[in-house]
Amino acid sequence: MSGKRESVVDVQGTVEDGFEPVRDAFMANFARRGERGAAVAVYRHGRKVVDLWGGTRDGDAGKHAADAAPWEAGTAQVIRSATKGIAAVVPLLLHQRGQLDLDAPVGTYWPEFKAAGKERVLVRHLLSHRAGLPVLDTPLTPDQAIDGVSGPAALAAQAPAWEPGTDHGYHAQTYSWLLGELVQRVTGRTIGSWIADEIAGPLGLDLWVGLPEAAQSRVGRLAAVEPPAPPAASGLRVRPKQAVADAYADPDSLTRRAFAAISPAPDENAPAYRAAELPASAGVATARSLARCYAALIGPVDGRSRLFAPATLTLARTEESAGLDRTLLVPTRFGLGFMLHGPASPLLAPGSFGHPGRGGALACADPESGLAFGYVTNGMQRGVTADPRAQALLRAVAASSHVAG
């Protein structure tokens, strides 16, 4: 018998009856889609129905390294921009509690922000990527990015790249300091501590924006991996259009400058980066906790009341921005802080909301089906919004939910 033999990975965890397709898709990610170490979890109507993990803890350990430490049940990962969705929960809950007006100018809470033509930037503009602030004229160094002072000061002084509120463009890095400073001004607490006290603690989540020293040893290392070639790419475009590729290569483009707001690029495996409260990019979580968090947004979990009231859930997934994204140069859709289902970022169903992380991670929920999904990986592929591995898992979840009735 000839031909290349698919690699076999010992996948651990559980799936409930009817959700076996998710396990099959997860195993296929290792065999055919370049997975190194990952976990996926699904909740349905507040109950965990999928909890799987496998591969190596560190993405740079090598696919076939005999001595590579295995991914374990409690292994967590940096989730890059999937952090944005978790962070968006904070201003929405503050609004729900009457502490934050989404239609107020940001300067109401952060007076210094009014400079350089930003008097009319509204809180909702920050959440929907309409503030016109995806770039900094002078990028921050990695040390400045995490010091808690330089980022907000730079954005307070920064002039918008377009008239705020008139268009949208992904605020890839600046979302950290915009949202973090807003929450600090409103509550007197950092966004990481607010998440720890009000969300992660009560729900029992292994999820942090600002990883404590005691949890550093649980986090695997990220590493770059090549995306799969068709047909393993699941019908997705894994090579960017030429215009997008050119924009990433052009140091003067809005695209390149948005992702290079921290320059040089920080070491995402460094303990200091993981410990930083960067709600755009540096959250750390298990797949299980991402799924559980989103499950709690749309319904009760283990007898606990849902986090989002119906009106808040409507705000989260009502379209605020749609069309060609000035930063990503593809059509995107955003609600308040969350990406919405669309061609550039397919989620569980048309009414879904959530957020991907560049290179792989994804968390989302679909209120109509009661499904909540979390996926984390240490193998960073080049895509920004629609990773082939996550998409294969989403399709398996959607199919399984019908099988499970």
For each residue, the residues with C-beta under 8 A, 3 or more apart:
1:
2:
3:
4:
5:
6: 31 32
7: 30 31 63 64
8: 30 31
9: 27 30 31 35 54 55
10: 54 70
11: 23 26 27 30 52 53 54
12: 52 53 54 73
13: 39 50 51 52 53 73
14: 50 51 52
15: 19 20 22 23 49 50 51 52
16: 19 49 50 404
17: 20 404
18: 400 403 404 405
19: 15 16 22 23 42 49 50 397 400 403 404
20: 15 17 23 24 400
21: 24 25 396 399 400 403
22: 15 19 25 26 40 42 50 52 393 396 397 400
23: 11 15 19 20 26 27 50 52
24: 20 21 27 28 396
25: 21 22 28 29 392 393 395 396
26: 11 22 23 29 30 38 40 52 54 393 396
27: 9 11 23 24 30 31 54
28: 24 25 31 32 33 392
29: 25 26 32 33 34 35 38 389 392 393
30: 7 8 9 11 26 27 33 35 38 54 55
31: 6 7 8 9 27 28
32: 6 28 29 228 232
33: 28 29 30 228 232 233 234 388 389 392
34: 29 225 226 227 228 379 381 389
35: 9 29 30 38 55 377 379 389
36: 55 56 59 61 63 223 225 377 378 379
37: 54 55 56 57 58 59 61 71 75 220 377 378 379
38: 26 29 30 35 53 54 55 71 287 360 375 376 377 378 379 389
39: 13 52 53 54 71 75 77 286 287 288 375 376
40: 22 26 50 52 53 287 373 374 375 393
41: 48 50 51 52 286 287 288 290 291 292 373 374 375
42: 19 22 48 49 50 291 371 372 373 374 397
43: 46 47 48 49 291 292 294 295 301 371 372
44: 47 49 369 370 371 372 401 404
45: 299 370
46: 43 295 296 299 300 301 302 370
47: 43 44
48: 41 42 43 51 288 291 292
49: 15 16 19 42 43 44 404
50: 13 14 15 16 19 22 23 40 41 42 397
51: 13 14 15 41 48 287 288
52: 11 12 13 14 15 22 23 26 39 40 41
53: 11 12 13 38 39 40 71 72 73 75 287
54: 9 10 11 12 26 27 30 37 38 39 71
55: 9 30 35 36 37 38 70 71 378
56: 36 37 59 61 62 63 65 68 69 70 71 220 378
57: 37 61 68 69 70 71 72 75 220 221 378
58: 37 61 68 69 220 221 223 378
59: 36 37 56 220 221 222 223 225 377 378 379 380
60: 221 223
61: 36 37 56 57 58 65 68 69 221
62: 56 65 68
63: 7 36 56
64: 7
65: 56 61 62 68
66:
67:
68: 56 57 58 61 62 65
69: 56 57 58 61
70: 10 55 56 57
71: 37 38 39 53 54 55 56 57 75 220 378
72: 53 57 75
73: 12 13 53
74: 206 218 286
75: 37 39 53 57 71 72 218 219 220 286
76: 206 215 218 219 220 284 285 286 376
77: 39 219 220 222 284 285 286 361 376 377 378
78: 219 222 268 269 273 274 282 283 284
79: 82 83 283 284 285 290 357 361 363 376
80: 83 268 281 282 283 357 358 359 360 361
81: 84 172 280 281 355 356 357 358 361
82: 79 85 86 283 285 290 354 355 356 357 361 362 363 376
83: 79 80 86 87 209 278 279 280 281 282 283 355 357
84: 81 87 88 175 279 280 337 355
85: 82 88 89 294 337 338 339 353 354 355 363 364
86: 82 83 89 195 199 207 209 279 283 285 290 293 355 363
87: 83 84 90 175 179 180 191 195 209 279 280 283 337
88: 84 85 91 92 127 179 316 336 337 338 355
89: 85 86 92 93 195 199 293 297 307 337
90: 87 93 94 179 183 191 194 195 198 199
91: 88 94 95 100 102 123 127 179 182 183 336 337
92: 88 89 95 96 308 312 315 316 336 337
93: 89 90 96 97 198 307 308 312
94: 90 91 97 99 100 183 186 187
95: 91 92 98 99 100 101 102 312 315
96: 92 93 308 309 311 312
97: 93 94
98: 95
99: 94 95 186 187
100: 91 94 95 104 109 123 186
101: 95 104 108 123
102: 91 95 122 123 124 127 315 336
103: 122 123 124
104: 100 101 108 109 122 123
105: 108 114 119 120 121 122 123
106: 109 110 113 118 121 122 123 125 126 131 178 182
107: 110 111 113 114 118 119 121
108: 101 104 105
109: 100 104 106 123 182 185 186
110: 106 107 113 152 156 181 182 185
111: 107 114
112: 115 153 156
113: 106 107 110 118 121 155 156 181
114: 105 107 111 118 119
115: 112 118 156 157
116: 157 158 159 160
117: 159 160
118: 106 107 113 114 115 121 131 133 159 160 164
119: 105 107 114
120: 105 164 165
121: 105 106 107 113 118 125 126 131 132 133 160 164 165
122: 102 103 104 105 106 125 126 164 165
123: 91 100 101 102 103 104 105 106 109 126 127 182
124: 102 103 127 128 130 320 336
125: 106 121 122 128 130 131 132 164 165
126: 106 121 122 123 131 171 175 178 179 182
127: 88 91 102 123 124 179 320 334 336 337
128: 124 125 168 320 321 334 335 336 337
129: 134 168 169 170 171 175 321 325 327 334
130: 124 125 164 165 166 167 168 320 321
131: 106 118 121 125 126 160 164 171 178
132: 121 125 160 161 162 163 164 167 169
133: 118 121 155 158 160 161 164 171 174 178
134: 129 161 169 170 171 172 174 254 257 258 261 326 327
135: 161 174 254 257 258 261
136: 139 140 154 155 158 174 257 261
137: 158 159
138: 154
139: 136 257 260 261 262 263
140: 136 144 145 150 151 154 261 262 263
141: 144 145 262 263 264
142: 145 146 262 264 265 266 267 273
143: 146 147
144: 140 141 147 150 151
145: 140 141 142 150 151 173 176 262 266 276 278
146: 142 143 266 272 273 275 276 277 278
147: 143 144 150 151
148: 151 152 180 190 277
149: 152 153
150: 140 144 145 147 153 154
151: 140 144 145 147 148 154 155 174 176 177 180 181
152: 110 148 149 155 156 177 180 181
153: 112 149 150 156 157
154: 136 138 140 150 151 157 158 177
155: 113 133 136 151 152 158 174 177 178 181
156: 110 112 113 115 152 153
157: 115 116 153 154
158: 116 133 136 137 154 155
159: 116 117 118 137
160: 116 117 118 121 131 132 133 163 164
161: 132 133 134 135 169 254 326
162: 132 166 167 169 326
163: 132 160 166 167
164: 118 120 121 122 125 130 131 132 133 160
165: 120 121 122 125 130
166: 130 162 163
167: 130 132 162 163 326
168: 128 129 130 320 321 322 323 325 326 332 334
169: 129 132 134 161 162 254 258 325 326 327 328
170: 129 134 258 325 326 327 328 332
171: 126 129 131 133 134 174 175 178 258 280 327
172: 81 134 175 258 259 261 280 281 327 358
173: 145 176 258 259 261 262 280 281
174: 133 134 135 136 151 155 171 177 178 258 261 280
175: 84 87 126 129 171 172 178 179 279 280
176: 145 151 173 179 180 278 279 280 281 282
177: 151 152 154 155 174 180 181
178: 106 126 131 133 155 171 174 175 181 182
179: 87 88 90 91 126 127 175 176 182 183 191 279 280
180: 87 148 151 152 176 177 183 184 190 191 277 278 279
181: 110 113 151 152 155 177 178 184 185
182: 91 106 109 110 123 126 178 179 185 186
183: 90 91 94 179 180 186 187 189 190 191 194
184: 180 181 187 188 189 190 191
185: 109 110 181 182
186: 94 99 100 109 182 183
187: 94 99 183 184 194
188: 184
189: 183 184 193 194 197
190: 148 180 183 184 193 194 210 277
191: 87 90 179 180 183 184 194 195 209 277 279
192: 195 196 208 209 210 277 279
193: 189 190 196 197 210
194: 90 183 187 189 190 191 197 198 199
195: 86 87 89 90 191 192 198 199 200 207 208 209
196: 192 193 199 200 201 208 210
197: 189 193 194 201
198: 90 93 194 195 201 202
199: 86 89 90 194 195 196 202 203 205 207 293 307
200: 195 196 203 204 205 206 207 208 289 293
201: 196 197 198 204 205
202: 198 199 304
203: 199 200 289 292 293 296 301 304
204: 200 201 292
205: 199 200 201 285 289 292 293
206: 74 76 200 215 218 285 286 288 289
207: 86 195 199 200 283 284 285 286 289 290 293
208: 192 195 196 200 211 212 215 283 284 285
209: 83 86 87 191 192 195 277 278 279 282 283 284
210: 190 192 193 196 275 276 277
211: 208 215 216 219 271 274 275 284
212: 208 215 216 275
213: 216 271 275
214:
215: 76 206 208 211 212 218 219 284
216: 211 212 213 219 271 274 275
217:
218: 74 75 76 206 215
219: 75 76 77 78 211 215 216 274 284
220: 37 56 57 58 59 71 75 76 77 378
221: 57 58 59 60 61 269 378
222: 59 77 78 268 269 359 378 380
223: 36 58 59 60 378 379 380
224: 359 379 380 381
225: 34 36 59 379 380 381
226: 34 381
227: 34 233 238 381 382 383 388
228: 32 33 34 232 233 238 388
229: 232 233 238
230: 233 235 238
231: 234 235
232: 32 33 228 229 388
233: 33 227 228 229 230 236 237 238 388
234: 33 231 388 391 392 395
235: 230 231
236: 233 383 386 388 391
237: 233 240 241
238: 227 228 229 230 233 381 382 383 388
239: 245
240: 237 244 245 248 382
241: 237 244 245 329 330
242: 245 246
243: 246 247 329
244: 240 241 247 248 255 328 329 330
245: 239 240 241 242 248 249
246: 242 243 249 250 253
247: 243 244 250 253 254 255 256 329
248: 240 244 245 253 255 256 259
249: 245 246 256
250: 246 247 253 255 256
251: 256 257 260
252: 256 257
253: 246 247 248 250 256 257
254: 134 135 161 169 247 257 258 326 327
255: 244 247 248 250 258 259 327 328 329
256: 247 248 249 250 251 252 253 259 260
257: 134 135 136 139 251 252 253 254 260 261
258: 134 135 169 170 171 172 173 174 254 255 261 327
259: 172 173 248 255 256
260: 139 251 256 257 263 265
261: 134 135 136 139 140 172 173 174 257 258
262: 139 140 141 142 145 173 265 266
263: 139 140 141 260
264: 141 142
265: 142 260 262
266: 142 145 146 262 270 273
267: 142 270 273
268: 78 80 222 273 274 282
269: 78 221 222 273 274
270: 266 267 273 274
271: 211 213 216 274 275
272: 146 275 276
273: 78 142 146 266 267 268 269 270 276 278 282
274: 78 211 216 219 268 269 270 271 282 284
275: 146 210 211 212 213 216 271 272
276: 145 146 210 272 273 282
277: 146 148 180 190 191 192 209 210 282
278: 83 145 146 176 180 209 273 281 282 283
279: 83 84 86 87 175 176 179 180 191 192 209 282 283
280: 81 83 84 87 171 172 173 174 175 176 179
281: 80 81 83 172 173 176 278
282: 78 80 83 176 209 268 273 274 276 277 278 279
283: 78 79 80 82 83 86 87 207 208 209 278 279
284: 76 77 78 79 207 208 209 211 215 219 274
285: 76 77 79 82 86 205 206 207 208 289 290 374 376
286: 39 41 74 75 76 77 206 207 289 290 374 376
287: 38 39 40 41 51 53 290 291 374 375 376
288: 39 41 48 51 206 291 292 374
289: 200 203 205 206 207 285 286 292 293 374
290: 41 79 82 86 207 285 286 287 293 294 361 363 373 374 375 376
291: 41 42 43 48 287 288 294 295 363 372 373 374
292: 41 43 48 203 204 205 288 289 295 296 301 372 374
293: 86 89 199 200 203 205 207 289 290 296 297 363 372 374
294: 43 85 290 291 297 298 354 363 364 365 372 373 374
295: 43 46 291 292 298 299 301 365 372
296: 46 203 292 293 299 300 301 304 306 307
297: 89 293 294 306 307 308 313 316 365 372
298: 294 295 306 308 313 365 366 367 370 372
299: 45 46 295 296 306 367 370
300: 46 296 303 304 305 306
301: 43 46 203 292 295 296 304 306
302: 46
303: 300
304: 202 203 296 300 301
305: 300
306: 296 297 298 299 300 301 309
307: 89 93 199 296 297
308: 92 93 96 297 298 312 313 316
309: 96 306 312 313
310: 313 314
311: 96 314 315
312: 92 93 95 96 308 309 315 316
313: 297 298 308 309 310 316 317 367
314: 310 311 317 318
315: 92 95 102 311 312 318 335 336
316: 88 92 297 308 312 313 335 336 337 338 353
317: 313 314 335 338 340 351 352 353 367
318: 314 315 335 336
319: 322 333 334 335 340
320: 124 127 128 130 168 334 335 336
321: 128 129 130 168 332 333 334
322: 168 319 331 332 333 334 342
323: 168 331 332
324: 329 330 331
325: 129 168 169 170 328 329 330 331 332 344
326: 134 161 162 167 168 169 170 254 329
327: 129 134 169 170 171 172 254 255 258
328: 169 170 244 255 325 332 344 384 385
329: 241 243 244 247 255 324 325 326
330: 241 244 324 325 344 385
331: 322 323 324 325 342 343 344
332: 168 170 321 322 323 325 328 339 342 344 345 385
333: 319 321 322 339 340 341 342 344 345
334: 127 128 129 168 319 320 321 322 337 338 339 340
335: 128 315 316 317 318 319 320 338 339 340 353
336: 88 91 92 102 124 127 128 315 316 318 320
337: 84 85 87 88 89 91 92 127 128 316 334
338: 85 88 316 317 334 335 353 354 355
339: 85 332 333 334 335 342 345 347 353 354 355 356 385
340: 317 319 333 334 335 345 347 352 353
341: 333 345 346 347 348 349 350 351 352 353
342: 322 331 332 333 339 345 346
343: 331 346
344: 325 328 330 331 332 333 385 386
345: 332 333 339 340 341 342 356 385 386
346: 341 342 343 386 391 394
347: 339 340 341 352 353 354 364 366 394
348: 341 352 364 365 366 369 371 373 394 397 398
349: 341 352 366 368 369 398
350: 341
351: 317 341 366 367 368
352: 317 340 341 347 348 349 364 365 366
353: 85 316 317 335 338 339 340 341 347 364 365
354: 82 85 294 338 339 347 362 363 364 365 373
355: 81 82 83 84 85 86 88 338 339 362 363 364
356: 81 82 339 345 361 362 384 385 386 387 390
357: 79 80 81 82 83 360 361 362
358: 80 81 172 380 383 384
359: 80 222 224 377 379 380 381 382 383 387
360: 38 80 357 375 376 377 379 380 381 383 387 389 390
361: 77 79 80 81 82 290 356 357 375 376 377 390
362: 82 354 355 356 357 373 374 375 387 390 394
363: 79 82 85 86 290 291 293 294 354 355 372 373 374 375
364: 85 294 347 348 352 353 354 355 372 373
365: 294 295 297 298 348 352 353 354 371 372 373
366: 298 347 348 349 351 352 369 370 371 372
367: 298 299 313 317 351 370
368: 349 351
369: 44 348 349 366 401
370: 44 45 46 298 299 366 367
371: 42 43 44 348 365 366 397 401
372: 42 43 44 291 292 293 294 295 297 298 363 364 365 366
373: 40 41 42 290 291 294 348 354 362 363 364 365 393 394 397
374: 40 41 42 285 286 287 288 289 290 291 292 293 294 362 363
375: 38 39 40 41 287 290 360 361 362 363 389 390 393
376: 38 39 76 77 79 82 285 286 287 290 360 361
377: 35 36 37 38 59 77 359 360 361 380 387 389
378: 36 37 38 55 56 57 58 59 71 77 220 221 222 223
379: 34 35 36 37 38 59 223 224 225 359 360
380: 59 222 223 224 225 358 359 360 377
381: 34 224 225 226 227 238 359 360 387 388 389
382: 227 238 240 359
383: 227 236 238 358 359 360 386 387 388
384: 328 356 358
385: 328 330 332 339 344 345 356
386: 236 344 345 346 356 383 390 391
387: 356 359 360 362 377 381 383 390 391
388: 33 227 228 232 233 234 236 238 381 383 391 392
389: 29 33 34 35 38 360 375 377 381 392 393
390: 356 360 361 362 375 386 387 393 394
391: 234 236 346 386 387 388 394 395
392: 25 28 29 33 234 388 389 395 396
393: 22 25 26 29 40 373 375 389 390 396 397
394: 346 347 348 362 373 390 391 397 398
395: 25 234 391 392 398 399
396: 21 22 24 25 26 392 393 399 400
397: 19 22 42 50 348 371 373 393 394 400 401
398: 348 349 394 395 401 402
399: 21 395 396 402 403
400: 18 19 20 21 22 396 397 403 404
401: 44 369 371 397 398 404
402: 398 399 405
403: 18 19 21 399 400
404: 16 17 18 19 44 49 400 401
405: 18 402
